[in-house]
């Protein structure tokens, strides 16, 4: 039997509707949630991502500010602008779109964002809060992945989850969130000698390595839940993930498509984090 498709578009619409209600309640009390998105340079993909984020804010009743700067902007000038946004009471979340031009240190930029406004959840403090299970902002993509898993009714307690990828933005926080849900977690990566040995034992696989068709049907346990975080393009130029969808969907129990799976959830959870930041500021 083919896998059940986990519809990220439908779930994101539901979450964004809830965000809109929370934003309206805050606005009625005099605090309209605000997100500042900063784009440096002319990267085409970044421009699309930024446009989608700003549009999602507006549709959910959030105040959004898009600041565009040329690739020649200095690191000092960017840090100065972040300082100003940190002090702006109308802004509750700050997102600096990556990648940045090479002359700007991304770590320094991320750490300059106030922890109260780090709605991307990328700072070292946010990472520490996740590690120690303290309240904080969870990175949007793994946060969205957890919501997708939750939507299926799949109980992670005692299950074996394999995360493919070890990035600071997806792989590592994904593993921590799965651990918090009482899964037994294995993290695989480019130096793992036999990837299939691990994935064939997994009840849940989260593929986040950025390699097209890396996970094939013979590497998946029948009935497993598969989350595809990858964004790649096939030979025809169409979007695809890290998972061979056609093959794996005939083996897995649940699977996310690309597009329409994790992508819309990442934006939805950014809105959730922004509203949460505004609610904290309004207390």
DRENPA-157300 format. One record per residue (C-alpha): residue in three letters; y, z, x. Coordinates in pm, 1 decimal. Each point is the difference from the previous one (the first is absolute). Layout:
DRENPA-157300
+------+----------+----------+----------+
: type :        y :        z :        x :
+------+----------+----------+----------+
:  Ala :        Y :        Z :        X :
...
+------+----------+----------+----------+
***
This chain:
DRENPA-157300
+------+----------+----------+----------+
: type :        y :        z :        x :
+------+----------+----------+----------+
:  Unk :      0.0 :      0.0 :      0.0 :
:  Unk :    343.4 :    -91.5 :    143.0 :
:  Unk :    232.6 :    281.5 :    102.4 :
:  Unk :    260.4 :    141.0 :   -234.9 :
:  Unk :    345.1 :   -117.0 :    106.3 :
:  Unk :    248.3 :    281.8 :     63.4 :
:  Unk :    322.8 :   -145.3 :   -136.7 :
:  Unk :    289.6 :    118.9 :    213.5 :
:  Unk :    252.9 :   -191.0 :   -208.8 :
:  Unk :    -99.4 :    182.3 :   -319.1 :
:  Unk :    -12.6 :    343.1 :    164.3 :
:  Unk :    334.2 :    -53.6 :    173.3 :
:  Unk :    162.3 :    -90.2 :   -333.0 :
:  Unk :   -129.7 :    325.2 :   -145.9 :
:  Unk :    131.6 :    203.4 :    292.8 :
:  Unk :    335.5 :   -177.8 :     -3.1 :
:  Unk :     35.7 :     78.0 :   -371.1 :
:  Unk :    -54.2 :    367.8 :     81.2 :
:  Unk :    255.5 :    -26.9 :    282.0 :
:  Unk :    250.8 :   -150.4 :   -243.1 :
:  Unk :    -42.7 :    298.5 :   -232.2 :
:  Unk :     50.7 :    247.1 :    282.4 :
:  Unk :    302.0 :   -195.5 :    127.6 :
:  Unk :    154.8 :     -6.2 :   -347.0 :
:  Unk :    -44.6 :    375.8 :    -35.7 :
:  Unk :    165.8 :     58.8 :    336.4 :
:  Unk :    283.1 :   -240.3 :    -77.2 :
:  Unk :     65.0 :    182.1 :   -327.2 :
:  Unk :     44.0 :    316.6 :    204.1 :
:  Unk :    248.2 :   -170.1 :    232.9 :
:  Unk :   -228.2 :   -106.7 :    284.9 :
:  Unk :    -95.7 :   -366.1 :      9.6 :
:  Unk :   -272.2 :    -54.8 :    263.0 :
:  Unk :    127.2 :   -223.2 :    279.5 :
:  Unk :   -181.6 :   -200.5 :    267.2 :
:  Unk :    166.9 :   -166.1 :    298.0 :
:  Unk :   -190.7 :   -290.0 :    157.2 :
:  Unk :    114.2 :   -110.8 :    344.2 :
:  Unk :    -93.7 :   -343.5 :    133.7 :
:  Unk :     82.4 :   -103.0 :    355.8 :
:  Unk :    -55.9 :   -364.1 :     91.3 :
:  Unk :   -124.8 :   -304.3 :   -188.2 :
:  Unk :   -379.1 :     45.7 :     -8.3 :
:  Unk :   -111.6 :   -208.3 :   -304.0 :
:  Unk :   -282.1 :    234.3 :   -105.5 :
:  Unk :    228.1 :    302.8 :     28.0 :
:  Unk :    257.8 :   -168.7 :   -221.9 :
:  Unk :   -264.4 :    -51.2 :   -270.9 :
:  Unk :   -122.0 :    360.3 :     25.7 :
:  Unk :    353.7 :    135.6 :    -17.4 :
:  Unk :     88.1 :   -215.0 :   -299.8 :
:  Unk :   -309.1 :    123.4 :   -184.9 :
:  Unk :     81.7 :    363.5 :     74.8 :
:  Unk :    359.7 :    -30.0 :   -118.9 :
:  Unk :   -110.9 :   -181.8 :   -316.2 :
:  Unk :   -259.5 :    270.6 :    -73.2 :
:  Unk :    268.0 :    268.4 :     34.4 :
:  Unk :    232.6 :   -170.9 :   -242.4 :
:  Unk :   -276.8 :    -57.0 :   -254.9 :
:  Unk :    -92.2 :    369.3 :     10.5 :
:  Unk :    352.0 :    132.9 :    -43.8 :
:  Unk :     58.2 :     99.4 :    361.8 :
:  Unk :    320.5 :    -65.6 :    191.4 :
:  Unk :    -69.5 :   -231.4 :    293.0 :
:  Unk :    210.1 :    -98.0 :    297.9 :
:  Unk :   -102.3 :   -288.9 :    225.4 :
:  Unk :    167.8 :     -6.5 :    339.9 :
:  Unk :    -53.1 :   -315.7 :    205.8 :
:  Unk :     90.6 :    -20.3 :    366.6 :
:  Unk :    -35.4 :   -274.3 :    262.6 :
:  Unk :   -270.3 :     23.3 :    265.0 :
:  Unk :    276.8 :     65.6 :    252.9 :
:  Unk :     73.0 :    341.3 :   -153.2 :
:  Unk :    -26.3 :    263.9 :    271.6 :
:  Unk :   -229.9 :    298.7 :    -23.4 :
:  Unk :    301.3 :    232.5 :     17.8 :
:  Unk :    165.1 :   -178.4 :   -293.2 :
:  Unk :   -318.4 :     24.3 :   -207.4 :
:  Unk :    -39.8 :    369.7 :     76.4 :
:  Unk :    363.7 :     57.4 :    -95.7 :
:  Unk :    -60.6 :   -170.0 :   -335.0 :
:  Unk :   -312.0 :    211.1 :    -62.1 :
:  Unk :    203.4 :    313.4 :     70.2 :
:  Unk :    247.6 :   -106.2 :   -268.0 :
:  Unk :   -279.4 :    -63.0 :   -251.5 :
:  Unk :   -150.0 :    340.4 :     82.3 :
:  Unk :    329.4 :    157.2 :   -111.5 :
:  Unk :     43.3 :   -213.6 :   -312.7 :
:  Unk :    -86.6 :    213.0 :   -307.6 :
:  Unk :    -59.8 :   -315.4 :   -210.3 :
:  Unk :   -283.0 :   -107.0 :    230.5 :
:  Unk :   -329.1 :    190.7 :    -28.1 :
:  Unk :   -226.3 :   -235.4 :    194.1 :
:  Unk :     57.2 :   -211.9 :    310.1 :
:  Unk :   -227.2 :   -286.4 :     97.4 :
:  Unk :     52.6 :   -201.5 :    317.3 :
:  Unk :   -203.3 :   -319.6 :    -28.6 :
:  Unk :   -233.5 :    -70.1 :    290.0 :
:  Unk :    -30.1 :   -179.7 :    236.0 :
:  Unk :    330.0 :     60.9 :    173.6 :
:  Unk :    143.4 :   -218.0 :    277.3 :
:  Unk :   -155.6 :     77.0 :    337.4 :
:  Unk :    306.2 :    173.8 :    140.7 :
:  Unk :    -21.9 :    271.6 :   -268.0 :
:  Unk :   -250.6 :    282.5 :     38.2 :
:  Unk :   -173.3 :     38.7 :   -339.2 :
:  Unk :   -116.5 :    354.8 :     72.1 :
:  Unk :    355.5 :    111.5 :     75.4 :
:  Unk :    120.6 :   -160.4 :   -322.5 :
:  Unk :   -271.6 :    159.2 :   -214.9 :
:  Unk :     65.1 :    342.7 :    148.7 :
:  Unk :    373.3 :    -37.2 :    -73.3 :
:  Unk :    -67.1 :    -12.5 :   -375.7 :
:  Unk :     40.3 :    337.8 :   -168.9 :
:  Unk :   -338.7 :    147.3 :    -88.2 :
:  Unk :    137.4 :     54.0 :   -352.0 :
:  Unk :     45.0 :   -378.6 :    -28.7 :
:  Unk :   -304.5 :   -126.6 :    192.7 :
:  Unk :   -154.5 :   -170.5 :   -304.1 :
:  Unk :   -210.3 :   -225.8 :    222.6 :
:  Unk :   -173.2 :    312.0 :    133.6 :
:  Unk :      3.1 :   -130.5 :    357.5 :
:  Unk :    172.7 :    278.6 :    193.0 :
:  Unk :   -188.9 :    240.3 :    222.9 :
:  Unk :     90.0 :    285.8 :   -236.4 :
:  Unk :   -139.2 :   -190.2 :   -298.4 :
:  Unk :   -314.7 :    -71.5 :    201.3 :
:  Unk :    -28.3 :    368.7 :     83.3 :
:  Unk :     43.7 :     97.7 :   -363.1 :
:  Unk :   -280.1 :   -237.0 :    -94.4 :
:  Unk :   -223.6 :    133.8 :    276.3 :
:  Unk :     52.6 :    361.1 :   -109.7 :
:  Unk :     -0.9 :    -77.1 :   -375.3 :
:  Unk :    358.1 :    117.1 :    -50.8 :
:  Unk :    214.9 :   -159.1 :   -271.3 :
:  Unk :    168.4 :   -311.8 :    136.2 :
:  Unk :     32.0 :   -374.1 :    -32.5 :
:  Unk :   -325.6 :   -191.4 :     38.5 :
:  Unk :     11.3 :   -347.6 :    156.8 :
:  Unk :     24.1 :   -241.5 :   -291.3 :
:  Unk :   -294.3 :   -230.7 :     71.7 :
:  Unk :   -272.8 :    263.9 :     46.6 :
:  Unk :    155.0 :    199.7 :   -285.4 :
:  Unk :    -37.3 :   -309.1 :   -218.1 :
:  Unk :   -358.9 :    -49.0 :    117.2 :
:  Unk :    -85.7 :    351.0 :   -113.6 :
:  Unk :    149.4 :    -70.8 :   -342.8 :
:  Unk :   -209.7 :   -316.7 :    -24.8 :
:  Unk :   -316.8 :    196.2 :     79.4 :
:  Unk :    100.8 :    272.6 :   -244.3 :
:  Unk :     51.1 :   -258.2 :   -277.1 :
:  Unk :   -369.7 :    -95.3 :     11.5 :
:  Unk :   -118.1 :    355.4 :    -66.5 :
:  Unk :   -191.4 :     -9.7 :    328.4 :
:  Unk :    -59.9 :    355.2 :    128.9 :
:  Unk :     57.7 :     10.0 :    375.9 :
:  Unk :   -145.3 :    347.5 :     46.3 :
:  Unk :   -289.5 :    -17.3 :    244.2 :
:  Unk :     16.4 :   -379.5 :     26.6 :
:  Unk :      2.9 :   -189.5 :    328.6 :
:  Unk :    321.2 :   -197.3 :     51.3 :
:  Unk :     58.0 :   -246.5 :    283.0 :
:  Unk :    354.5 :    -95.9 :     97.5 :
:  Unk :     31.0 :   -314.4 :    209.9 :
:  Unk :    323.1 :     28.4 :    196.9 :
:  Unk :    180.9 :    282.5 :    175.7 :
:  Unk :    370.7 :    -78.6 :    -41.0 :
:  Unk :    250.3 :    280.0 :    -50.1 :
:  Unk :    118.6 :   -160.2 :   -324.4 :
:  Unk :   -334.3 :    -65.0 :   -173.1 :
:  Unk :   -323.9 :     82.0 :    183.2 :
:  Unk :     67.5 :    353.5 :    120.3 :
:  Unk :    177.7 :    129.3 :   -314.0 :
:  Unk :   -266.0 :   -169.4 :   -214.8 :
:  Unk :   -269.5 :    195.3 :    180.6 :
:  Unk :    189.8 :    325.9 :    -51.2 :
:  Unk :     49.5 :    -61.8 :   -371.9 :
:  Unk :   -370.2 :    -75.3 :    -42.3 :
:  Unk :    -84.6 :    321.1 :    186.8 :
:  Unk :    227.5 :    193.2 :   -236.0 :
:  Unk :   -202.3 :   -145.9 :   -287.8 :
:  Unk :   -314.3 :    147.8 :    161.5 :
:  Unk :   -147.0 :   -328.2 :    121.0 :
:  Unk :   -185.6 :    -21.5 :    331.1 :
:  Unk :    206.2 :   -246.8 :    200.5 :
:  Unk :    -81.6 :   -241.0 :    281.9 :
:  Unk :    282.6 :   -192.9 :    167.3 :
:  Unk :    -94.1 :   -334.4 :    155.4 :
:  Unk :    222.4 :   -229.7 :    205.2 :
:  Unk :      6.5 :   -289.2 :    246.1 :
:  Unk :   -205.8 :    193.7 :    256.8 :
:  Unk :   -276.2 :     92.5 :   -247.0 :
:  Unk :   -308.7 :   -185.7 :    133.1 :
:  Unk :   -194.2 :    -51.5 :   -325.6 :
:  Unk :    231.4 :     11.7 :   -298.9 :
:  Unk :   -269.7 :    -90.6 :   -249.9 :
:  Unk :   -214.0 :    295.0 :    109.0 :
:  Unk :    268.5 :    229.3 :   -141.2 :
:  Unk :    116.3 :   -198.4 :   -303.3 :
:  Unk :   -353.6 :    -50.5 :   -133.4 :
:  Unk :    -26.6 :    379.2 :    -34.5 :
:  Unk :    334.9 :     37.7 :   -175.9 :
:  Unk :     58.8 :     82.3 :   -365.5 :
:  Unk :    364.7 :    -97.9 :     51.5 :
:  Unk :    144.1 :   -252.2 :    245.9 :
:  Unk :    372.6 :    -37.5 :     64.3 :
:  Unk :     64.5 :   -313.4 :    206.0 :
:  Unk :    334.1 :     17.6 :    180.1 :
:  Unk :    -43.2 :   -179.5 :    331.1 :
:  Unk :    196.0 :   -318.3 :    -65.4 :
:  Unk :   -287.7 :   -243.2 :     66.9 :
:  Unk :    -94.5 :   -259.8 :   -258.6 :
:  Unk :   -349.3 :     22.8 :   -154.2 :
:  Unk :    -93.5 :    277.7 :    239.5 :
:  Unk :   -213.3 :    177.9 :   -262.3 :
:  Unk :   -279.9 :   -219.4 :   -134.4 :
:  Unk :   -261.3 :     52.5 :   -269.9 :
:  Unk :   -277.8 :     90.4 :    243.5 :
:  Unk :    215.2 :    288.5 :    129.6 :
:  Unk :     43.5 :    171.6 :   -339.0 :
:  Unk :   -223.5 :    251.4 :   -172.5 :
:  Unk :    -89.9 :   -112.9 :   -354.5 :
:  Unk :    229.3 :    169.0 :   -251.4 :
:  Unk :    258.7 :    108.7 :    258.8 :
:  Unk :    369.6 :     24.0 :    -79.9 :
:  Unk :    201.6 :   -237.6 :    222.2 :
:  Unk :    376.0 :     19.1 :     52.6 :
:  Unk :    153.1 :   -299.8 :    179.7 :
:  Unk :    331.4 :     81.9 :    167.7 :
:  Unk :     17.4 :   -317.9 :    208.5 :
:  Unk :    260.5 :   -270.7 :    -49.4 :
:  Unk :    -97.1 :   -323.5 :    171.9 :
:  Unk :      0.6 :   -372.8 :    -78.2 :
:  Unk :   -303.2 :   -226.8 :    -21.7 :
:  Unk :    -25.3 :   -354.5 :    130.3 :
:  Unk :    168.0 :   -129.2 :   -315.1 :
:  Unk :    295.0 :    235.4 :     52.8 :
:  Unk :    -88.0 :    225.4 :   -292.6 :
:  Unk :     18.3 :    378.3 :     18.4 :
:  Unk :   -326.6 :    176.6 :     71.7 :
:  Unk :   -109.9 :    338.3 :    127.3 :
:  Unk :   -229.5 :    150.1 :    261.5 :
:  Unk :   -293.2 :    -24.6 :   -242.1 :
:  Unk :   -201.1 :   -312.1 :    -84.0 :
:  Unk :     75.5 :     44.6 :   -368.1 :
:  Unk :   -237.0 :   -268.2 :   -130.6 :
:  Unk :   -299.9 :    148.5 :    178.3 :
:  Unk :     77.2 :    371.8 :    -11.8 :
:  Unk :     85.9 :     -6.6 :   -371.1 :
:  Unk :   -362.9 :    -91.9 :    -68.7 :
:  Unk :   -123.3 :    316.8 :    176.4 :
:  Unk :    265.2 :    267.5 :    -49.7 :
:  Unk :     44.0 :    212.1 :   -310.6 :
:  Unk :    380.3 :    -13.7 :      8.6 :
:  Unk :    238.2 :   -212.2 :    205.6 :
:  Unk :    373.8 :    -66.2 :     28.6 :
:  Unk :    121.5 :   -360.8 :      7.2 :
:  Unk :    257.4 :   -150.4 :    235.4 :
:  Unk :    257.9 :    -55.9 :   -130.5 :
:  Unk :     25.0 :    236.0 :   -297.6 :
:  Unk :   -171.9 :    305.2 :    143.8 :
:  Unk :    158.5 :    228.6 :    259.6 :
:  Unk :    328.9 :   -191.9 :     35.5 :
:  Unk :    162.7 :     91.5 :   -332.5 :
:  Unk :   -120.6 :    357.4 :     39.7 :
:  Unk :    186.3 :     38.9 :    328.9 :
:  Unk :    328.7 :    -73.7 :   -175.6 :
:  Unk :    -92.1 :    221.8 :   -296.0 :
:  Unk :    -62.7 :    297.5 :    228.5 :
:  Unk :    329.6 :    -62.8 :    180.2 :
:  Unk :    169.6 :     47.0 :   -336.8 :
:  Unk :   -205.2 :    315.1 :    -64.0 :
:  Unk :    109.5 :    145.0 :    334.9 :
:  Unk :    364.6 :    -88.8 :    -68.3 :
:  Unk :     -0.9 :    169.5 :   -340.3 :
:  Unk :   -173.0 :    301.4 :    154.5 :
:  Unk :    273.0 :     17.3 :    264.5 :
:  Unk :    267.7 :    -12.2 :   -270.8 :
:  Unk :   -176.9 :    271.6 :   -201.0 :
:  Unk :     -8.5 :    223.0 :    305.7 :
:  Unk :    370.0 :    -61.0 :     64.3 :
:  Unk :     84.5 :     86.0 :   -360.8 :
:  Unk :   -176.4 :    338.1 :      4.0 :
+------+----------+----------+----------+
***
